[in-house]
């Protein structure tokens, strides 16, 4: 399989995991609303404020775990230069959610910590020389430089006094 295909499948895995997280978020919100509606309306001693704080924290934690997957999906689909970092962060967040997040995270790690990602995100450039061959010493292009060439290139200079 090529790097392009792996990139496509990893991005789809993050999209599927993100959608799964959002569905679970909606399910949790519905449960909280059901319990709050049923128990809060009939019981005057129901701790509504505490229940609301717990529900808000649970929903925010789910959003925090779902957002990196969508960000990684966007970056990978649009071939952004920061897609590798986003996918590694999203994979690290996703592996904690067994089994779907673990699948997406491990697949992202295998792709982005291996060599295939370079086909997609690192363009093949010809080597660039910053100077002429004379500035690199007399042995440039002939293998290892001699000790005299290395000493000539790396002479110690006293740093300037900025006081």
Phi, psi and omega in degrees: 000142182276168178296325178298317180293318177300317180300317180296315182289324176294319179295321176295323178297319177293322177296314179297318179295319178297318178295319177300316179298319180293321177297319177294325177297315178295322178296315179296318179297320178295319178298314179299318179294321178297313181294317180295319179292318183285312184276325184289328182282327185267338184246116180288342179267009181292128181282080185296320181294314178298317179298319178295321178294316180296319179296318180295317179296317180297319180291320179295321178296319177297320178295321179296325179280335181274327187299315181299331179293318178290324178295316179295320177301313180299314182295320182287322179294325182262009177053046178288149181293339180265012183296324181296315180295316180298320181290323178292319177295314179296322178295320178295324177287325186284328186297343179285345182256098182277139000262336189291316179294325178295319178297312181295317182293316181294320178297320178295319179296317180299319181286309189276343176261000175263210183252345186293331183295336182293332177296330185265318191254348177246110179291145178280116182244147173287152180295143180248138178256136184268354180202182178278168185292337180291332182284349180263005179102169186285341183261014181297130178086001182242030179099221183286137175287152179284168180296323178296320179295318179294319179295325180291326181281328187241065177271142180285134175238141179291130179291154181291151179269109185265008182288000000 
